[in-house]
Amino acid sequence: MELKLAKIELGAKIKKINLDKIEEILKNEGQKIFYFDKSNSHKDLVALVEHFEELGYSVYLREVKYTLDENDYIYEIHIL
């Protein structure tokens, strides 16, 4: 499964990440906060949460709104 990361800059291209890469990052750092683009399906993000909970991690998923517009949000996933 590939997920789209949130853009850091307005004109930047969307980068993708897969579960294997996330697992590798967690092995090196122990915990990490990831920000995902709103174009990812909620179903895929819930599957990501369940995958890492099965591996023994604590995972928190929430929507982060960055303006007053209801359509301006990203997903934040904190994996401990």
C-alpha positions in Angstrom: 0.0 0.0 0.0 1.3 3.4 -1.0 0.2 6.6 0.8 0.7 10.2 -0.2 2.6 12.4 2.2 1.4 16.0 2.8 3.3 18.6 0.8 5.8 20.7 2.7 5.8 23.6 0.2 2.9 24.8 -2.0 4.5 24.0 -5.3 6.1 20.7 -4.3 5.3 17.4 -5.8 3.4 14.9 -3.7 5.7 12.1 -2.4 4.6 8.6 -1.7 5.6 6.2 1.1 4.8 2.5 1.7 4.5 0.4 4.8 7.9 -1.1 4.5 9.6 2.4 4.4 7.5 3.4 7.5 8.6 0.3 9.3 12.3 1.0 8.5 12.0 4.6 9.8 10.4 3.4 13.0 13.2 0.8 13.6 15.7 3.6 13.3 13.9 6.3 15.2 11.5 4.5 17.5 8.7 6.9 17.0 7.6 9.3 14.3 4.9 11.7 13.3 3.7 11.4 9.7 1.5 13.9 7.8 -0.5 12.5 4.9 -2.4 14.3 2.2 -6.2 14.5 2.3 -6.5 12.7 -1.0 -5.6 9.4 0.8 -8.7 7.3 1.6 -9.7 7.1 5.2 -10.0 3.3 4.7 -6.3 3.1 3.8 -5.2 5.2 6.8 -7.3 3.0 9.2 -5.6 -0.1 7.6 -2.2 1.6 8.3 -3.2 2.2 12.0 -4.4 -1.4 12.4 -1.2 -2.8 10.8 1.1 -1.0 13.2 -1.1 -1.7 16.2 -0.8 -5.4 15.3 3.0 -4.9 15.4 2.7 -3.6 19.0 2.9 0.1 18.3 0.6 2.8 19.7 -0.9 4.7 16.8 -2.9 8.0 16.9 -4.8 9.3 13.8 -6.4 12.7 13.6 -7.3 15.4 11.1 -5.4 18.6 11.3 -7.3 21.7 9.8 -4.9 24.4 8.7 -7.5 27.1 7.7 -11.1 27.8 8.6 -12.3 26.1 5.4 -13.6 22.6 6.0 -11.7 21.2 3.0 -8.3 22.3 4.1 -7.0 19.5 6.2 -4.3 16.8 6.4 -4.0 13.6 8.4 -1.6 13.3 11.2 -0.5 9.8 12.3 1.7 9.5 15.4 3.3 6.1 15.8 5.0 5.3 19.2 
